[in-house]
């Protein structure tokens, strides 16, 4: 082989390797970008779920207060009815 042909082959191999490196790097970057998007979506969903749980707890506390007040009122009527008899 002549030196020119050897350098041509080596240059072509380096060019192909460089192109493959860029393709792999771009694929890797795309993969990590998609992974970051998925993580952000997951975090947003987690925050939405946490907020929903807080709202449900607040609603439950309010419902429990109303039930306790209803029970106290019912006991008051019961006691008043017993005192009249």
C-alpha positions in Angstrom: 0.0 0.0 0.0 1.1 3.5 -0.7 1.3 6.1 2.0 -1.5 8.1 0.4 -3.9 5.2 0.4 -3.0 4.4 4.0 -3.7 8.0 5.1 -7.0 8.0 3.1 -8.1 4.8 4.9 -7.1 6.2 8.3 -8.7 9.5 7.6 -12.0 7.8 6.5 -11.9 5.6 9.6 -11.4 8.7 11.8 -14.2 10.5 10.0 -16.6 7.6 10.5 -15.6 7.2 14.1 -16.2 10.9 14.6 -19.6 10.8 13.0 -20.6 7.8 15.2 -19.4 9.6 18.3 -21.6 12.6 17.4 -24.6 10.4 16.7 -24.1 8.6 20.0 -23.6 11.8 21.9 -26.8 13.3 20.3 -28.8 10.2 21.1 -27.5 10.3 24.7 -28.4 14.0 25.1 -31.9 13.3 23.7 -32.3 10.4 26.1 -31.3 12.5 29.1 -33.5 15.4 27.9 -36.5 13.0 27.7 -35.6 11.5 31.1 -35.6 15.0 32.6 -39.0 15.8 31.0 -40.4 12.5 32.5 -39.0 13.3 35.9 -40.5 16.8 35.8 -43.9 15.3 34.8 -43.6 12.8 37.6 -42.7 15.6 40.1 -45.7 17.6 38.9 -48.0 14.6 39.4 -46.5 14.0 42.8 -47.2 17.6 43.8 -50.7 17.4 42.4 -51.3 14.3 44.5 -49.9 15.9 47.6 -52.1 19.0 47.1 -55.2 16.7 46.5 -54.4 14.8 49.8 -54.1 18.1 51.7 -57.5 19.3 50.3 -59.1 15.9 51.2 -57.7 16.1 54.8 -59.1 19.6 55.2 -62.5 18.5 53.9 -62.4 15.5 56.2 -61.6 17.7 59.2 -64.5 20.0 58.3 -66.8 17.0 57.9 -65.7 15.6 61.3 -66.4 18.9 62.9 -69.9 19.0 61.4 -70.6 15.4 62.6 -69.4 16.2 66.1 -71.7 19.2 66.2 -74.6 17.2 64.9 -73.9 14.5 67.6 -73.8 17.2 70.3 -77.0 18.8 69.1 -78.7 15.3 69.0 -77.5 14.6 72.5 -78.8 18.0 73.6 -82.3 17.2 72.2 -82.2 13.7 73.8 -81.3 15.2 77.2 -83.9 17.9 76.9 -86.5 15.3 76.0 -85.6 13.2 79.0 -85.8 16.2 81.4 -89.3 17.0 80.2 -90.6 13.5 80.8 
